Amino acid sequence: MEIDHFISVFEKNKDKTAIIWKGNEFSYAWLLSKYQEWLTHLKYKKVKNNSVVVILADFSPTSIALLIALIQKRSIIIPLNSSIESKLNEFIYIAQPELQIEIESDDQTSINFLENNSGNELYKKLKKKNKPGLVLFSSGSTGKSKASVHDLSYLLERFLKPRKTLITITFLLFDHIGGLNTLFYILSNAGTIVTTKNRKPENILKLIDRYKIELLPTSPTFLNLLLISEKYKSFNLKSLKIISYGTEPMPQTTLNKLSLQFPEITFKQTYGLSEVGILQSKSESSDSLWVKIGGKDNETRIVNGMLEIKSKSAMLGYLNAPNPFTNDGWFKTGDRVETKGDSLKILGRKSELINVGGEKVYPQEVENILLKIDEVLDATVYGEKNLIIGNIVCAKIQLKTGLKHSLNLNKKIKNYCTNYLESYKVPVKIEFESQINFNSRFKKSR
């Protein structure tokens, strides 16, 4: 079983630091011991193999050891983070877990058996094959959250090949495919994970400086916040080798600023979805949005400008939505792309598209132009219903410190957009805000 590879790595690297949590270091020997302790405790509590288990936790030494133990017991695991507290009851109802394990912020734990009937056909399939499972909820930023069910053994297969040992930070959350991908990569290569609950730019920079972080996996929204804050000027970031970004399209303007400000850091675009996992990717260059996606066990194709993926690590299906796969097994990502040879560029999600009188507008294209204006720090573009043309393009803008909005500035912004965009893409309505909104996963809220 794939998890045995991880246990082997732990045993060979007992003296190395596996996790740094609240300033304390935990070795691979400690992680191995805690994993064994969890197996004993779960047996004592009469937790059966193949149980459907929800874990309420953030990254911590105890939650990581528990996760490994549950995989060894072929459990179907539903990781949830405190950031979804308002949706917790809804998610529990959809997932129908048989028990709930909660790990508090001080690493104290509790186990509660639930009176649910986990009889979903996807669960039955995993239990019949005696395979560990993973249930991931989408952010639901453009609608209802969907629960994707994975055969976890397929997701773990990609970590069997040894790769570079790195020190990283768990920026992406415990219930996010990117967060789990980072965790499994680091543990499978005897690296070090620095955990944090505070994901504000200043704290992340402080951790990079203190623990000599080499890899920062994050989002374009966070990176723009980092640029806006200018806090990076107060910290030593020489250890940082790679910044990987994903979860939403990166504006070219922001990437250009980042590459100029941090020329020694490699910026790598990643691509993944809750439904298919994180795919192998290779950016054309640090300042390019063109990327190659695919590799072994992953195929891509473009149908009517939309990206489709066939992957060995793709989910089995949704708990609460119809089968999204084509008859020949391709998953429709909902991402519109441009192509250049075997490279592609993500334009945006179909669900975020603004239909203006039959013309299509992707918010990211307009945001990229707005971010070029001297007075603009950040911008979010979205659609608003209109009786005549269906929708109009709207923009929320954060100005540079000390600047105030005015009719002249409003006019300047619209004139600038007119010079670079078709008329139907120019924002009709502009609002000025002190800060652009984003969700707990540091993705823009539209």
Residue pairs with C-beta under 8 A, 6 or more apart in sequence:
1 72
1 153
2 153
2 156
2 157
2 159
2 160
3 68
3 71
3 72
3 132
3 156
5 156
5 159
5 160
5 188
6 68
6 159
6 184
6 187
6 188
7 32
7 35
7 68
7 72
9 28
9 187
9 188
9 189
9 190
10 18
10 28
10 29
10 31
10 32
10 35
10 187
11 28
11 32
12 190
13 28
13 190
14 27
14 28
14 29
14 32
15 27
15 28
15 29
16 27
16 28
16 190
16 192
17 25
17 26
17 27
17 28
17 192
18 26
18 27
18 28
18 30
18 31
18 187
18 190
18 192
18 193
19 25
19 26
19 31
19 60
19 61
19 64
19 192
19 193
19 194
19 195
20 26
20 192
20 193
20 194
20 195
20 211
21 59
21 60
21 61
21 107
21 195
22 195
26 61
28 190
30 61
31 61
31 64
31 65
31 68
34 61
34 62
34 65
35 65
35 68
35 69
35 72
37 65
38 65
38 66
38 68
38 69
38 70
39 69
39 72
39 73
42 69
42 70
42 73
45 111
47 53
47 73
47 99
47 111
49 73
49 74
49 75
49 130
50 73
50 74
50 75
50 76
50 126
50 127
50 130
51 73
51 75
51 76
51 98
51 99
52 75
52 76
52 78
52 95
52 96
52 97
52 98
52 99
52 116
52 118
52 123
52 133
53 70
53 75
53 76
53 77
53 78
53 97
53 98
53 99
53 100
53 101
54 78
54 79
54 80
54 92
54 95
54 97
54 99
54 100
54 101
55 63
55 66
55 67
55 70
55 77
55 78
55 79
55 80
55 101
55 102
55 103
55 174
56 80
56 81
56 82
56 88
56 100
56 101
56 102
56 103
57 63
57 66
57 79
57 80
57 81
57 101
57 102
57 103
57 174
58 81
58 82
58 103
58 105
58 173
58 174
58 195
58 197
59 170
59 174
59 179
59 183
59 193
59 195
60 103
60 107
60 195
61 107
62 103
62 107
62 109
63 103
63 174
64 183
64 187
64 193
66 101
66 103
66 109
67 77
67 79
67 183
68 187
70 77
70 132
71 77
71 132
71 152
71 156
73 132
74 126
74 130
74 131
74 132
75 132
75 133
76 118
76 123
76 126
76 127
76 132
76 133
76 134
76 135
76 149
77 132
77 133
77 134
77 135
77 152
78 91
78 95
78 97
78 134
78 135
79 134
79 136
79 174
79 175
79 180
80 88
80 91
80 137
80 174
80 175
81 173
81 174
81 175
81 440
83 173
83 440
83 441
84 91
84 137
84 175
84 440
87 137
87 140
87 145
90 145
91 137
91 145
91 147
92 100
92 114
94 137
94 147
94 319
94 320
95 135
95 147
95 319
96 116
96 117
96 118
96 119
96 120
97 114
97 116
97 118
98 113
98 114
98 116
98 118
99 111
99 112
99 113
99 114
100 111
100 112
100 114
101 109
101 110
101 111
101 112
102 109
102 110
102 112
103 109
104 110
105 197
120 149
120 319
122 133
122 149
122 316
122 317
122 319
123 133
123 149
125 316
126 132
126 133
126 149
126 151
126 316
129 151
131 151
131 152
131 153
132 151
132 152
132 153
133 149
133 150
133 151
133 152
134 149
134 150
134 152
134 155
134 180
135 147
135 148
135 149
135 150
135 319
136 147
136 148
136 150
136 175
136 176
136 177
136 274
137 145
137 146
137 147
137 148
137 175
137 274
138 145
138 146
138 148
138 274
139 145
139 439
139 441
139 443
140 146
141 439
141 443
141 445
141 446
142 349
142 351
142 352
142 446
143 351
144 320
146 274
146 318
146 320
146 321
147 318
147 319
147 320
148 274
148 275
148 315
148 317
148 318
148 319
149 315
149 316
149 317
149 318
149 319
150 277
150 313
150 315
150 316
151 316
154 312
154 313
155 180
155 184
155 277
155 313
156 184
157 297
157 312
157 313
158 277
158 297
158 313
159 184
159 185
159 188
160 188
162 188
162 189
163 185
163 188
163 189
164 189
165 189
165 190
165 191
166 186
166 189
166 191
166 192
166 214
166 215
166 241
166 242
167 191
167 192
167 194
167 211
167 212
167 213
167 214
167 215
167 239
168 182
168 186
168 191
168 192
168 193
168 194
168 213
168 214
168 215
168 216
168 217
169 193
169 194
169 195
169 196
169 204
169 207
169 208
169 211
169 213
169 215
169 216
169 217
170 179
170 182
170 183
170 193
170 194
170 195
170 196
171 179
171 196
171 199
171 204
171 216
171 217
171 218
171 222
171 442
172 178
172 179
172 182
172 217
172 218
172 219
172 247
172 441
173 179
173 440
173 441
174 180
176 441
177 272
177 273
177 274
177 277
177 278
178 217
178 246
178 247
178 270
178 272
178 278
181 272
181 277
181 278
182 193
182 217
183 193
185 191
186 192
186 193
187 193
192 211
194 207
194 211
194 213
196 203
196 204
196 207
199 222
199 442
201 222
201 225
201 226
201 229
201 231
201 232
202 229
202 231
204 216
204 218
204 222
204 226
205 226
205 231
205 232
205 234
205 235
205 237
206 235
207 213
208 216
208 235
208 237
208 239
208 240
209 235
209 236
209 237
212 239
213 239
213 240
214 239
214 240
214 241
214 242
215 240
215 241
215 242
215 243
215 244
216 240
216 242
216 243
216 244
217 243
217 244
217 245
217 246
217 270
218 243
218 244
218 245
218 442
219 245
219 246
219 247
219 248
219 441
219 442
219 443
220 245
220 247
220 248
220 249
220 250
220 251
220 254
220 255
221 248
221 438
221 442
221 443
221 444
222 442
223 243
223 245
223 250
223 254
223 258
224 251
224 254
224 378
225 378
225 442
226 232
227 254
227 257
227 258
227 261
228 377
228 378
228 398
232 261
232 262
237 262
237 265
238 264
240 262
240 265
241 265
241 266
242 265
242 266
242 267
242 268
243 258
243 262
243 265
243 266
243 267
243 268
244 267
244 268
244 269
244 270
245 267
245 268
245 269
245 270
246 269
246 270
246 271
246 272
246 278
247 441
247 442
247 443
248 443
248 444
249 289
249 346
249 347
249 348
249 364
250 269
250 289
251 364
251 367
251 368
251 371
252 289
252 368
253 368
253 371
253 372
254 371
255 267
255 287
255 288
255 289
256 287
258 267
259 267
259 286
259 287
265 286
266 286
267 283
267 286
267 287
268 281
268 283
268 286
269 281
269 283
269 289
269 291
270 278
270 281
271 278
271 279
271 281
271 291
271 293
271 346
272 278
272 279
273 309
273 331
273 333
274 315
275 314
275 315
275 324
275 331
276 298
276 309
276 311
276 313
276 314
276 315
276 331
276 333
277 311
277 313
277 314
279 293
279 294
279 295
279 298
279 309
279 311
280 293
280 294
280 295
280 296
280 298
281 291
281 292
281 293
282 291
282 292
283 290
283 291
284 290
284 291
284 292
284 343
289 345
289 346
290 340
290 343
290 344
290 345
291 343
291 344
291 345
291 346
292 342
292 343
292 344
293 300
293 344
294 300
297 311
297 312
297 313
298 309
298 310
298 311
298 312
298 313
299 309
299 310
299 311
300 307
300 308
300 309
300 310
300 344
301 307
301 308
301 310
301 330
302 308
302 337
302 339
302 344
303 332
305 336
305 337
306 332
306 333
306 334
306 335
306 336
306 337
306 350
307 333
307 335
307 336
307 337
307 344
307 346
308 326
308 330
308 331
308 332
308 333
309 330
309 331
309 333
310 329
310 330
310 331
311 331
314 325
314 331
317 323
317 324
318 324
324 331
324 332
325 331
326 332
334 349
334 350
334 351
335 346
335 347
335 348
335 349
335 350
336 346
336 347
336 348
336 349
336 350
336 353
336 362
337 344
337 345
337 346
337 347
338 344
338 345
338 347
339 345
347 362
347 364
347 365
348 362
348 363
348 364
348 365
352 362
352 363
352 382
352 446
353 360
353 361
353 362
354 360
354 361
354 362
354 363
354 381
354 382
354 383
354 391
354 393
355 361
355 383
355 390
355 391
356 383
356 389
356 390
356 391
356 392
356 393
356 424
356 425
357 389
357 390
357 424
358 390
359 422
359 424
361 383
361 393
361 424
361 425
363 380
363 381
363 382
363 383
363 446
364 381
365 421
365 425
366 379
366 381
366 393
366 395
366 417
366 421
366 425
366 427
367 379
367 380
367 381
367 395
369 416
369 417
369 420
369 421
370 376
370 379
370 381
370 395
370 397
370 413
370 417
370 427
371 378
371 379
372 416
372 420
373 412
373 413
373 416
374 400
375 399
375 400
375 403
375 409
375 412
375 413
376 397
376 398
376 399
376 400
376 413
377 398
377 399
377 400
378 397
378 398
378 435
378 436
379 395
379 396
379 397
379 398
379 436
380 395
380 396
380 436
380 437
380 444
380 445
380 446
381 393
381 394
381 395
381 427
381 446
382 394
382 395
382 396
382 446
383 391
383 392
383 393
383 394
384 391
384 392
384 394
384 429
385 391
386 392
392 428
392 429
393 424
393 425
393 426
393 427
393 428
393 429
394 427
394 428
394 429
394 430
394 431
395 427
395 429
395 430
395 431
396 430
396 431
396 432
396 433
396 436
396 437
397 405
397 413
397 430
397 431
397 432
397 433
398 432
398 433
398 434
398 435
398 436
399 405
399 409
399 432
403 409
405 432
410 430
413 427
413 430
414 426
414 427
414 430
417 425
417 426
417 427
418 426
436 444
437 444
437 445
438 444
438 445
439 445
